[in-house]
Amino acid sequence: MSVILPLKQRSVKVKWGVILTPTLVVIAPLLAFAIFLLASGVNPITLYGTMLRSTFGDMYGFGEVVIKATPFILTALAAALPAKAGMINVGGEGQLAIGALAVTAVGVYLLPSVPGWIGVPILVIVGALGGACWAAIAAIGKVKGKMNETITTLLLNYVAYFTIGFFVHSLLKDPASFNWPFSKELAGQLRLLTFSSSSRVHVGIGIAFILAAVVWFLITHTRLGFRIRVVGGNVLAARRAGLQDTSIQFWVLIAAGALAGIAGMIEITGIEGRLRPTTGVNYGYLGFLASWMAWNHPLWLVATSFIIGMISVAGNSLEMNSGLPASSVQILMAFVLFAILAVGRRKQA
């Protein structure tokens, strides 16, 4: 009896932890941001109500949240999958950008007259290959050069940003752009289908949901997923068990780049229609944050991506109704990050 009771208490404690940890990550930043709003002379209750109405009060607002959440889900998956193999991929930003670059180049110059039912699947593959090739630079550096993937993927984001800038100012620049730096527009049949003529919500959200389910199934219900989790849990034990840890990490990082590259494809074919220097800016970092909020769970990150999508869309409402700049929403994002770090440290302790 003395043994059974502590086990029951431990079980209850674990269950409460599963409930309280996500709650703390969401509620604590809202409380901290409320203090900031009060210090700025803004009523937080009124503002939070306005932000909720602007995002979930009508179908247009909800549609904007869906549009924002779609690339966040995929870049979050690009962070979550390597995390299962014991790696930190901060390169979703650059992988998305290069995927968008590849899709724009192929779509504008090679597929302008190809039917959509052929062209769109090709662009999905092109976007995935673009992101995968960019991630391969960091993967090769890790496997062959023993380089830290966190640093290499982060630095490659800046290289990708300047690469996009080079192409939209030169080779891909639209001659009819009046000297604005953006590419030619993608052909209409290569754009993703929308659910209605009055909404910008497109089928990309379905692609994101499917890929999230695929990654979850792969990680939790396949032999490959088990090997990935073993490598992520203890690389030395994995080596002693005969697993090729470097090979697994190499291909996992490339697969993550492919996911982010598909996010770039969706952004071009679903929303932008052409490549700009600002295409997908900060989407990789916000997806990384969404993955951390969900503790790298491939299904939970769908919910956290929608939360971050809501916060992003609500930034405009914050500016109009509080007098604060829209960038103030980044303070709320920072509070979310601090909450994740605090809870993570507590869990490790």
Buried (B, 14 or more C-beta within 10 A) or exposed (E): EEEEEEEEEEEEEEEEEEEEBBEBBBEBBBEBBBEBBEEEEBBBEEBBEBBBBBBBBEEEBBBBBBBBBBBBBBBBBBBBBBBBBBBBBBBBBBBBBBBBBBBBBBBBEEBEEBEBEEBBEBBBBBBBBBBBBBBBBBBBBBBEEEBBBBEBBBBBBEBBBEBBEBBBEEEBBBEEEEEEBBBBBBBEBBBBEBBEEEBBBBBBBEBBBEBBEEBBEBBBEEEEBEBBBBBBEEBEEBEEEEBEBBEBBBBBBBBBBBBBBBBBBBBBBBBBBBBBBEBBBBBBBBBBBBBBBBBBBBBBBBBBBBBBBBBBBBBBBBBEBBEBEBEBBBBBBBBBBEBBEEBBEEEEE
